[in-house]
Amino acid sequence: MTYALNKKQMAVAISCVLALGLTAGAASAQSNNPTKEGYLVDTRGEVVKSGYGLCWHTGYWTPALAIEECDPDLVKKPVAAAPAPAPQKLAAVAPPPAPKPAADRVKLNADALFDFDKAVLRPAGRDALDDFYNKTRDINPEVITAVGHADRFGSDKYNQNLSERRAMAVKTYLMGKGIADNRIYTEGKGEMQPVTKADECKGPKSAKVIACLQPDRRVEIEVIGTRK
């Protein structure tokens, strides 16, 4: 028991001597390393660190003595030079605005184009289409629509077919003027879109009522394109 105690005391004494030697050596090395002044250094001039990687400050350490290795947040960073201003781009010259589409809408009564209950163009109908074509010759057509209509006489199915045939007759004539087939769109509306009012043209089929319903028997032609 006594031997163990003496041995323990001896170990403590040896540890104290080693600590004193380390401190003396550190102080000596510190004086030889002015750049690390304020930190505890070993005999090699290296900063002494704890087991957690922390540096030991001396009693006269101040933030002004901070080094990057131990206190990077306290070391003044060099001020980065301001980036050179980006070269200014020359403003792009805007192209001239594209010509706006010009729409021309012409309504033609079916009796000027066709006989009653017919889908064959009359001479007067061809003249009307020629006039329409001449009015739109300064337009490059993007699309031309021809929508046929019928009056209320006849079944819905019959009037639908009649209106489609009238629109197709107009398309065929305009194609003869040199307008491409894929530029002309046809559609039939039958009797679904009358122009006359409900209380007009009353009575059974007669010459008077047929004449009254003339506005409903029509072909609406519309050209949409750009001015030349």
Secondary structure, 3 states (H helix, E strand, C coil): CHHHHHHHHHHHHHHHHHHHHHHHHHHHHHHHCHHHCCECECCCCCECECCCCCECECCCCCHHHCCCCCCCCCCCCCCCCCCCCCCCCCCCCCCCCCCCEEEEEEEEEHHHHECCCCCCECHHHHHHHHHHHHHCCCEEEEEEEEEECCCCCCCHHHHHHHHHHHHHHHHHHHHCCCCCHHHEEEEECCCCCCCCCCCCCCCCCCHHHHHHCHHHCEEEEEEEEEEC
